[in-house]
């Protein structure tokens, strides 16, 4: 009976979907040092001091929905090479509004920059206040669908700047704000979900961009589908075990073992998928031009939310493990930048 159960387990494991990249994993010493560092921050109360956090970004002065769109679109554009044919047109520019004046640039490729005000688009005057925001998004959306360039006149102090933005490819994944009063973000295979509580707390765009890139990486790497596949493999293992027990006179098939097997299968590569999303997310962050140090910084913010996460791992690696591994990934990216190698994740060797 033992050999039969072992055979069934091996068959189930063979059907499990694993990560596809050779993501970096920090050494045990590096993780231990990072855990001690995080605990020292928590114990000293440094989180309460502004110096312990990244500075607020300019966009934090605007509505969270406007800020999320501006950060997310820059991430989606940077991730386009990873998205295959799942692409849409976009402009490397986003605006917000907070007063009766012309809409304000929050994120843009040169020549425009945050703080510039858009006063005309394709020869048409842009209204002030919320109407200007609606106008730019409506008319800009129409132009992206037809692939037309966006011709803008912006005001920077007393200077007028003319700028033309061509459409660029971006990943065609949805971004949604949630109001569940949780410090959390998640991906469902099609959409990146960002909780308002997290967005309001991560007032630095680099930090918010890393969270967005991490969740986007889950979708790009089909982690939801792979987890479902692994759950099915685990359930199959459970059913096989129940059938063997039943055939040997051990009772009927209640489904309890199958359900337990499904849970075990779903968790089989859970931590590995999180490591991989951190790894690929950091490469997306590099392509977007955001600060790579946002990765380990966000991992430490997780410890701030729950100090138990510093050393405890469940579906996710510990916050110390994640921060240390992200720092190792930063070193990998910097080496590639210095050598001129393509900034692409290392792929796992196929068996």
Secondary structure, DSSP 8 states (H G I E B T S, - for coil): -HHHHHHHHHHHHHT----SB------HHHHHHHHHHHHHHHHHTGGGSGGGS----GGGGS-HHHHHHHHHHHHHHHGGGGSTT-EEEE-SEEEE--SSSB-EEEEE-TT--TT-EEEEETTEE--BHHHHHHHHHHHHHHHHHHT--EEEEEEETTEEEEEEE--EEEE--EEEEE-SS-S-EEE-SSEEEEEHHHHHH--SHHHHHHHHHHHHHHHHTTHHHHHHHHHHHHHHHHHHHHHHHHHTTS----SHHHHHHHHHHHHTTHHHHHHHHHHHHHHHHHHHT--TTHHHHHHHHHHHH-GGGGT--SSS--HHHHHHHHHHHHHHHHHHHHHT------B----
